[in-house]
Amino acid sequence: MPSATSLPSEGAMNRLRPVYEQASARLDGKAGTRAQTHKHIASRTVRLLDPPVTSMRAKRLVQSALTASAFDGEVAQELREQPDVSQLSARAQNQLERVVNDADFLPVWFLQRGADLRRTVAQVQARSPAGVQMNGTGFLVGPGLLLTNAHVLDWSDIGGESLDVIVHGSTVVFDFEQRFDGSYAPMATFRLDPETLLLASPWNELDYVLVALAPRSVDGKVAVTDYGYNRLTAELGKVARGEPVFIIQHPLGKEKQVVLNENRLIERDERSTVLVYEADTNSGSSGSPVYNRQWEVVALHHAPQIARNENGEVLSIDGGVWTEAQGPDRIQFLALNEGIRISSILHDLIRVFGDYRQSNAIQAPQRLTSEGAGKLEIMLQTLGATPDALVAPVPVAEKAPAQDASPTRRYPRPD
């Protein structure tokens, strides 16, 4: 949910948005699924929650340089060949369960990889011509291409301005982070460049916007390519029910935060375009990347569960009944969330890109120039990527080394 500034002119910005009402209504019905998932977590039988998906997950894990070493040779072979995880040998079951269910032990590369990729996440400052601002989160998924929610940059669902108006006055801020000593890192602000690329799906469909950013920051000091981007894949098996997920976000429009605890995937339905998971999120978290334990993007966070009393009234963070006058930042959220599956978004972009290549046209207000198409093509190169391709160094612009230094990679491969 985007975080709104308190301006007298914002009017409709305080309304409860339909994207959250609809998502919350769906999430309210997941109590049984949540209880079942936690029962399997406690009994260490997560592999049996959804055997077909877990089989895909197992095959992906034994392909990855980051996780293959967790399985001995015979077990790895068994995981590749056995289509039914419920029929695995006891040794294979134990090793698989340890990898997918043991969230307390993480390899040290987890910290390095997360530190690398957290720089690709930015605060989105969506701004109307009248000066009303709503904050969200976005992340880089291609060379200078930012992914966020449609409802972050399109307020027409609550009587506000539409995407083609909001996008022109909006900016994103990278490195809005607090250091260990309490100081703040130098930030870099970039304008959006919708004239080069702007692709979107409405809030009640896939709820995404993919937009190009200006090549350099507003002050001209930083190139957007310095931040790299997340490689995305539409391959299935990136996460299974009961596994932890991790969200890097800007809740309440504040400095960057990461969710590491009480964050399990609760439901994954192949007939649905969303994943259901537990995690702490808040106003301003919309548009955040949802990662698995190998730091592969599995979803675009888009909506939380809203707390209500026995009369169905929305609750505020102090436990009372929420009113529009309090503003969206005062809504009380519960633990369950929905995220749009990244595979669904990628398949939609493939469809749009295919139509564009056939007709060289795009439906307004979307835009796609030849330059934007080139960036999109680079982004989609990993559509069916294996795990090893996704754990390659974060792609950043090459910089010439100092004369007295030997060339080094900015981000070494974390294995």
WOWOVEN-V453544 format. One record per residue. N is the residue number from 1. RES is the residue in three letters. NEAR is the number of other C-alpha atoms within 12 Angstrom. D_FIRST is the distance of its C-alpha to the first C-alpha in Angstrom with 2 decimals. Layout:
n:N res:RES near:NEAR d_first:D_FIRST
n:N res:RES near:NEAR d_first:D_FIRST
This chain:
n:1 res:MET near:57 d_first:0.00
n:2 res:PRO near:52 d_first:3.79
n:3 res:SER near:40 d_first:6.49
n:4 res:ALA near:41 d_first:9.31
n:5 res:THR near:29 d_first:12.92
n:6 res:SER near:23 d_first:15.40
n:7 res:LEU near:19 d_first:17.75
n:8 res:PRO near:16 d_first:20.20
n:9 res:SER near:17 d_first:19.74
n:10 res:GLU near:28 d_first:16.07
n:11 res:GLY near:22 d_first:17.07
n:12 res:ALA near:25 d_first:14.76
n:13 res:MET near:39 d_first:11.64
n:14 res:ASN near:34 d_first:11.77
n:15 res:ARG near:31 d_first:11.83
n:16 res:LEU near:36 d_first:9.95
n:17 res:ARG near:35 d_first:8.68
n:18 res:PRO near:23 d_first:10.96
n:19 res:VAL near:36 d_first:8.88
n:20 res:TYR near:39 d_first:7.67
n:21 res:GLU near:29 d_first:11.24
n:22 res:GLN near:23 d_first:12.90
n:23 res:ALA near:32 d_first:11.34
n:24 res:SER near:32 d_first:11.92
n:25 res:ALA near:24 d_first:15.37
n:26 res:ARG near:24 d_first:16.18
n:27 res:LEU near:33 d_first:15.19
n:28 res:ASP near:27 d_first:17.31
n:29 res:GLY near:17 d_first:20.25
n:30 res:LYS near:27 d_first:20.05
n:31 res:ALA near:22 d_first:21.92
n:32 res:GLY near:14 d_first:25.15
n:33 res:THR near:26 d_first:23.84
n:34 res:ARG near:29 d_first:22.28
n:35 res:ALA near:19 d_first:25.64
n:36 res:GLN near:23 d_first:27.60
n:37 res:THR near:34 d_first:25.74
n:38 res:HIS near:29 d_first:26.35
n:39 res:LYS near:19 d_first:29.95
n:40 res:HIS near:25 d_first:30.57
n:41 res:ILE near:30 d_first:29.00
n:42 res:ALA near:15 d_first:31.37
n:43 res:SER near:17 d_first:34.35
n:44 res:ARG near:25 d_first:33.70
n:45 res:THR near:31 d_first:33.74
n:46 res:VAL near:39 d_first:30.32
n:47 res:ARG near:39 d_first:32.34
n:48 res:LEU near:30 d_first:33.31
n:49 res:LEU near:35 d_first:29.90
n:50 res:ASP near:31 d_first:29.89
n:51 res:PRO near:25 d_first:33.15
n:52 res:PRO near:25 d_first:32.82
n:53 res:VAL near:31 d_first:29.51
n:54 res:THR near:39 d_first:30.93
n:55 res:SER near:38 d_first:33.99
n:56 res:MET near:27 d_first:31.99
n:57 res:ARG near:36 d_first:30.18
n:58 res:ALA near:44 d_first:33.60
n:59 res:LYS near:34 d_first:35.05
n:60 res:ARG near:33 d_first:32.24
n:61 res:LEU near:38 d_first:32.68
n:62 res:VAL near:34 d_first:36.41
n:63 res:GLN near:28 d_first:35.91
n:64 res:SER near:29 d_first:33.87
n:65 res:ALA near:23 d_first:35.80
n:66 res:LEU near:31 d_first:33.27
n:67 res:THR near:32 d_first:33.89
n:68 res:ALA near:28 d_first:37.20
n:69 res:SER near:20 d_first:39.24
n:70 res:ALA near:26 d_first:37.82
n:71 res:PHE near:30 d_first:40.02
n:72 res:ASP near:18 d_first:43.79
n:73 res:GLY near:16 d_first:45.54
n:74 res:GLU near:20 d_first:46.59
n:75 res:VAL near:28 d_first:43.22
n:76 res:ALA near:29 d_first:41.48
n:77 res:GLN near:21 d_first:43.99
n:78 res:GLU near:27 d_first:43.46
n:79 res:LEU near:35 d_first:39.69
n:80 res:ARG near:27 d_first:40.33
n:81 res:GLU near:19 d_first:42.87
n:82 res:GLN near:24 d_first:41.85
n:83 res:PRO near:20 d_first:39.46
n:84 res:ASP near:25 d_first:39.06
n:85 res:VAL near:35 d_first:37.65
n:86 res:SER near:25 d_first:39.18
n:87 res:GLN near:19 d_first:42.56
n:88 res:LEU near:29 d_first:42.17
n:89 res:SER near:19 d_first:44.77
n:90 res:ALA near:14 d_first:44.09
n:91 res:ARG near:20 d_first:43.88
n:92 res:ALA near:32 d_first:41.37
n:93 res:GLN near:32 d_first:39.22
n:94 res:ASN near:25 d_first:39.27
n:95 res:GLN near:33 d_first:38.37
n:96 res:LEU near:42 d_first:35.53
n:97 res:GLU near:37 d_first:34.09
n:98 res:ARG near:25 d_first:34.32
n:99 res:VAL near:37 d_first:32.29
n:100 res:VAL near:43 d_first:29.48
n:101 res:ASN near:36 d_first:29.32
n:102 res:ASP near:25 d_first:30.40
n:103 res:ALA near:25 d_first:27.24
n:104 res:ASP near:15 d_first:29.20
n:105 res:PHE near:14 d_first:31.36
n:106 res:LEU near:23 d_first:29.85
n:107 res:PRO near:21 d_first:32.06
n:108 res:VAL near:15 d_first:32.03
n:109 res:TRP near:23 d_first:30.97
n:110 res:PHE near:28 d_first:27.52
n:111 res:LEU near:19 d_first:27.13
n:112 res:GLN near:24 d_first:28.57
n:113 res:ARG near:32 d_first:26.58
n:114 res:GLY near:37 d_first:23.28
n:115 res:ALA near:24 d_first:24.42
n:116 res:ASP near:31 d_first:25.30
n:117 res:LEU near:43 d_first:22.09
n:118 res:ARG near:40 d_first:19.76
n:119 res:ARG near:39 d_first:21.11
n:120 res:THR near:43 d_first:19.64
n:121 res:VAL near:45 d_first:16.05
n:122 res:ALA near:49 d_first:14.97
n:123 res:GLN near:48 d_first:12.61
n:124 res:VAL near:56 d_first:11.71
n:125 res:GLN near:41 d_first:12.76
n:126 res:ALA near:46 d_first:12.29
n:127 res:ARG near:38 d_first:15.10
n:128 res:SER near:33 d_first:16.99
n:129 res:PRO near:19 d_first:20.81
n:130 res:ALA near:17 d_first:20.84
n:131 res:GLY near:20 d_first:19.10
n:132 res:VAL near:28 d_first:15.76
n:133 res:GLN near:37 d_first:13.17
n:134 res:MET near:46 d_first:9.40
n:135 res:ASN near:45 d_first:8.53
n:136 res:GLY near:52 d_first:6.95
n:137 res:THR near:56 d_first:9.24
n:138 res:GLY near:55 d_first:12.05
n:139 res:PHE near:54 d_first:15.40
n:140 res:LEU near:47 d_first:18.92
n:141 res:VAL near:50 d_first:20.44
n:142 res:GLY near:36 d_first:23.64
n:143 res:PRO near:40 d_first:25.84
n:144 res:GLY near:44 d_first:23.64
n:145 res:LEU near:47 d_first:21.07
n:146 res:LEU near:51 d_first:17.33
n:147 res:LEU near:54 d_first:14.90
n:148 res:THR near:55 d_first:11.19
n:149 res:ASN near:47 d_first:9.13
n:150 res:ALA near:45 d_first:10.90
n:151 res:HIS near:47 d_first:8.24
n:152 res:VAL near:55 d_first:7.57
n:153 res:LEU near:52 d_first:11.32
n:154 res:ASP near:40 d_first:12.28
n:155 res:TRP near:39 d_first:11.86
n:156 res:SER near:25 d_first:14.87
n:157 res:ASP near:26 d_first:13.31
n:158 res:ILE near:22 d_first:13.20
n:159 res:GLY near:17 d_first:16.45
n:160 res:GLY near:30 d_first:15.41
n:161 res:GLU near:31 d_first:16.75
n:162 res:SER near:27 d_first:16.75
n:163 res:LEU near:38 d_first:16.17
n:164 res:ASP near:32 d_first:19.77
n:165 res:VAL near:21 d_first:19.49
n:166 res:ILE near:33 d_first:16.27
n:167 res:VAL near:42 d_first:17.19
n:168 res:HIS near:30 d_first:20.47
n:169 res:GLY near:28 d_first:19.41
n:170 res:SER near:35 d_first:16.58
n:171 res:THR near:37 d_first:17.23
n:172 res:VAL near:48 d_first:16.19
n:173 res:VAL near:41 d_first:17.49
n:174 res:PHE near:43 d_first:19.09
n:175 res:ASP near:35 d_first:20.62
n:176 res:PHE near:30 d_first:18.55
n:177 res:GLU near:30 d_first:19.94
n:178 res:GLN near:17 d_first:22.09
n:179 res:ARG near:14 d_first:25.48
n:180 res:PHE near:8 d_first:27.48
n:181 res:ASP near:8 d_first:29.60
n:182 res:GLY near:9 d_first:26.76
n:183 res:SER near:12 d_first:27.07
n:184 res:TYR near:16 d_first:24.52
n:185 res:ALA near:18 d_first:25.05
n:186 res:PRO near:15 d_first:25.88
n:187 res:MET near:24 d_first:22.87
n:188 res:ALA near:29 d_first:23.09
n:189 res:THR near:29 d_first:21.27
n:190 res:PHE near:37 d_first:21.48
n:191 res:ARG near:35 d_first:21.28
n:192 res:LEU near:39 d_first:20.07
n:193 res:ASP near:34 d_first:23.03
n:194 res:PRO near:36 d_first:22.18
n:195 res:GLU near:25 d_first:25.92
n:196 res:THR near:26 d_first:26.57
n:197 res:LEU near:37 d_first:23.87
n:198 res:LEU near:41 d_first:20.93
n:199 res:LEU near:46 d_first:20.13
n:200 res:ALA near:40 d_first:17.34
n:201 res:SER near:32 d_first:16.59
n:202 res:PRO near:29 d_first:14.82
n:203 res:TRP near:35 d_first:11.59
n:204 res:ASN near:25 d_first:14.10
n:205 res:GLU near:24 d_first:16.05
n:206 res:LEU near:37 d_first:14.99
n:207 res:ASP near:42 d_first:11.84
n:208 res:TYR near:43 d_first:13.01
n:209 res:VAL near:46 d_first:14.55
n:210 res:LEU near:48 d_first:17.40
n:211 res:VAL near:49 d_first:18.83
n:212 res:ALA near:45 d_first:21.77
n:213 res:LEU near:43 d_first:21.83
n:214 res:ALA near:32 d_first:24.85
n:215 res:PRO near:26 d_first:27.44
n:216 res:ARG near:24 d_first:27.71
n:217 res:SER near:26 d_first:25.71
n:218 res:VAL near:21 d_first:26.12
n:219 res:ASP near:14 d_first:28.99
n:220 res:GLY near:14 d_first:30.54
n:221 res:LYS near:15 d_first:30.88
n:222 res:VAL near:22 d_first:28.55
n:223 res:ALA near:26 d_first:28.43
n:224 res:VAL near:41 d_first:25.23
n:225 res:THR near:32 d_first:27.43
n:226 res:ASP near:29 d_first:27.94
n:227 res:TYR near:41 d_first:24.60
n:228 res:GLY near:33 d_first:25.44
n:229 res:TYR near:39 d_first:22.99
n:230 res:ASN near:45 d_first:22.07
n:231 res:ARG near:42 d_first:24.54
n:232 res:LEU near:44 d_first:23.14
n:233 res:THR near:34 d_first:25.18
n:234 res:ALA near:31 d_first:25.06
n:235 res:GLU near:28 d_first:27.63
n:236 res:LEU near:33 d_first:27.06
n:237 res:GLY near:36 d_first:27.58
n:238 res:LYS near:45 d_first:25.08
n:239 res:VAL near:48 d_first:23.83
n:240 res:ALA near:44 d_first:25.21
n:241 res:ARG near:43 d_first:24.21
n:242 res:GLY near:44 d_first:24.62
n:243 res:GLU near:47 d_first:24.09
n:244 res:PRO near:41 d_first:21.69
n:245 res:VAL near:43 d_first:18.71
n:246 res:PHE near:41 d_first:17.35
n:247 res:ILE near:49 d_first:14.01
n:248 res:ILE near:45 d_first:14.19
n:249 res:GLN near:49 d_first:11.13
n:250 res:HIS near:44 d_first:10.50
n:251 res:PRO near:37 d_first:8.79
n:252 res:LEU near:32 d_first:8.93
n:253 res:GLY near:35 d_first:10.26
n:254 res:LYS near:30 d_first:13.25
n:255 res:GLU near:32 d_first:15.70
n:256 res:LYS near:38 d_first:15.23
n:257 res:GLN near:34 d_first:15.16
n:258 res:VAL near:30 d_first:16.21
n:259 res:VAL near:30 d_first:16.07
n:260 res:LEU near:27 d_first:19.66
n:261 res:ASN near:20 d_first:20.39
n:262 res:GLU near:24 d_first:19.82
n:263 res:ASN near:31 d_first:18.03
n:264 res:ARG near:42 d_first:20.08
n:265 res:LEU near:47 d_first:19.61
n:266 res:ILE near:41 d_first:20.25
n:267 res:GLU near:40 d_first:20.76
n:268 res:ARG near:37 d_first:21.66
n:269 res:ASP near:22 d_first:23.20
n:270 res:GLU near:17 d_first:24.98
n:271 res:ARG near:10 d_first:24.66
n:272 res:SER near:19 d_first:20.85
n:273 res:THR near:28 d_first:18.53
n:274 res:VAL near:35 d_first:16.01
n:275 res:LEU near:42 d_first:16.54
n:276 res:VAL near:48 d_first:15.80
n:277 res:TYR near:51 d_first:15.75
n:278 res:GLU near:42 d_first:15.61
n:279 res:ALA near:35 d_first:13.83
n:280 res:ASP near:36 d_first:12.39
n:281 res:THR near:50 d_first:8.70
n:282 res:ASN near:44 d_first:6.74
n:283 res:SER near:42 d_first:4.56
n:284 res:GLY near:46 d_first:5.26
n:285 res:SER near:52 d_first:5.80
n:286 res:SER near:54 d_first:4.63
n:287 res:GLY near:52 d_first:8.28
n:288 res:SER near:53 d_first:10.12
n:289 res:PRO near:52 d_first:13.56
n:290 res:VAL near:55 d_first:14.71
n:291 res:TYR near:43 d_first:18.43
n:292 res:ASN near:37 d_first:21.50
n:293 res:ARG near:40 d_first:24.24
n:294 res:GLN near:40 d_first:25.91
n:295 res:TRP near:37 d_first:22.85
n:296 res:GLU near:45 d_first:22.61
n:297 res:VAL near:45 d_first:19.23
n:298 res:VAL near:45 d_first:18.76
n:299 res:ALA near:48 d_first:15.25
n:300 res:LEU near:50 d_first:12.17
n:301 res:HIS near:56 d_first:9.23
n:302 res:HIS near:56 d_first:7.00
n:303 res:ALA near:52 d_first:6.31
n:304 res:PRO near:42 d_first:7.70
n:305 res:GLN near:39 d_first:10.75
n:306 res:ILE near:40 d_first:10.98
n:307 res:ALA near:31 d_first:14.20
n:308 res:ARG near:24 d_first:16.83
n:309 res:ASN near:15 d_first:20.47
n:310 res:GLU near:9 d_first:23.54
n:311 res:ASN near:9 d_first:23.32
n:312 res:GLY near:15 d_first:19.89
n:313 res:GLU near:20 d_first:18.44
n:314 res:VAL near:32 d_first:14.95
n:315 res:LEU near:28 d_first:15.60
n:316 res:SER near:26 d_first:14.71
n:317 res:ILE near:23 d_first:14.83
n:318 res:ASP near:15 d_first:18.57
n:319 res:GLY near:16 d_first:19.27
n:320 res:GLY near:17 d_first:20.07
n:321 res:VAL near:22 d_first:18.82
n:322 res:TRP near:28 d_first:15.69
n:323 res:THR near:20 d_first:16.44
n:324 res:GLU near:23 d_first:14.81
n:325 res:ALA near:21 d_first:17.03
n:326 res:GLN near:24 d_first:15.23
n:327 res:GLY near:31 d_first:11.97
n:328 res:PRO near:36 d_first:8.36
n:329 res:ASP near:37 d_first:8.95
n:330 res:ARG near:32 d_first:11.67
n:331 res:ILE near:39 d_first:10.21
n:332 res:GLN near:33 d_first:11.75
n:333 res:PHE near:36 d_first:10.27
n:334 res:LEU near:27 d_first:12.96
n:335 res:ALA near:31 d_first:13.94
n:336 res:LEU near:39 d_first:13.50
n:337 res:ASN near:46 d_first:10.92
n:338 res:GLU near:50 d_first:11.33
n:339 res:GLY near:51 d_first:11.80
n:340 res:ILE near:42 d_first:13.69
n:341 res:ARG near:42 d_first:17.17
n:342 res:ILE near:43 d_first:18.29
n:343 res:SER near:35 d_first:21.67
n:344 res:SER near:32 d_first:20.43
n:345 res:ILE near:38 d_first:18.87
n:346 res:LEU near:40 d_first:22.14
n:347 res:HIS near:22 d_first:24.35
n:348 res:ASP near:28 d_first:22.67
n:349 res:LEU near:32 d_first:23.24
n:350 res:ILE near:26 d_first:26.79
n:351 res:ARG near:17 d_first:27.36
n:352 res:VAL near:29 d_first:26.23
n:353 res:PHE near:33 d_first:28.27
n:354 res:GLY near:19 d_first:31.23
n:355 res:ASP near:17 d_first:31.24
n:356 res:TYR near:24 d_first:31.12
n:357 res:ARG near:19 d_first:34.05
n:358 res:GLN near:11 d_first:36.05
n:359 res:SER near:12 d_first:35.58
n:360 res:ASN near:16 d_first:34.42
n:361 res:ALA near:19 d_first:32.00
n:362 res:ILE near:25 d_first:28.30
n:363 res:GLN near:17 d_first:26.67
n:364 res:ALA near:16 d_first:25.25
n:365 res:PRO near:25 d_first:22.87
n:366 res:GLN near:29 d_first:22.79
n:367 res:ARG near:30 d_first:25.30
n:368 res:LEU near:35 d_first:27.21
n:369 res:THR near:25 d_first:30.24
n:370 res:SER near:19 d_first:32.77
n:371 res:GLU near:21 d_first:31.30
n:372 res:GLY near:31 d_first:27.81
n:373 res:ALA near:34 d_first:29.45
n:374 res:GLY near:22 d_first:31.16
n:375 res:LYS near:30 d_first:27.96
n:376 res:LEU near:40 d_first:26.43
n:377 res:GLU near:27 d_first:29.66
n:378 res:ILE near:22 d_first:29.50
n:379 res:MET near:35 d_first:25.97
n:380 res:LEU near:31 d_first:27.20
n:381 res:GLN near:23 d_first:30.34
n:382 res:THR near:28 d_first:28.90
n:383 res:LEU near:29 d_first:27.87
n:384 res:GLY near:23 d_first:30.32
n:385 res:ALA near:26 d_first:30.66
n:386 res:THR near:27 d_first:32.26
n:387 res:PRO near:35 d_first:30.80
n:388 res:ASP near:26 d_first:33.27
n:389 res:ALA near:24 d_first:32.01
n:390 res:LEU near:36 d_first:28.46
n:391 res:VAL near:38 d_first:29.75
n:392 res:ALA near:32 d_first:31.75
n:393 res:PRO near:27 d_first:31.13
n:394 res:VAL near:38 d_first:27.94
n:395 res:PRO near:34 d_first:29.17
n:396 res:VAL near:29 d_first:29.59
n:397 res:ALA near:21 d_first:32.05
n:398 res:GLU near:17 d_first:35.54
n:399 res:LYS near:14 d_first:36.91
n:400 res:ALA near:13 d_first:40.60
n:401 res:PRO near:12 d_first:41.67
n:402 res:ALA near:9 d_first:43.66
n:403 res:GLN near:7 d_first:47.42
n:404 res:ASP near:7 d_first:48.13
n:405 res:ALA near:9 d_first:45.38
n:406 res:SER near:9 d_first:45.43
n:407 res:PRO near:12 d_first:42.64
n:408 res:THR near:14 d_first:39.88
n:409 res:ARG near:19 d_first:36.65
n:410 res:ARG near:22 d_first:33.64
n:411 res:TYR near:26 d_first:31.90
n:412 res:PRO near:17 d_first:34.51
n:413 res:ARG near:22 d_first:33.95
n:414 res:PRO near:29 d_first:32.76
n:415 res:ASP near:22 d_first:35.41
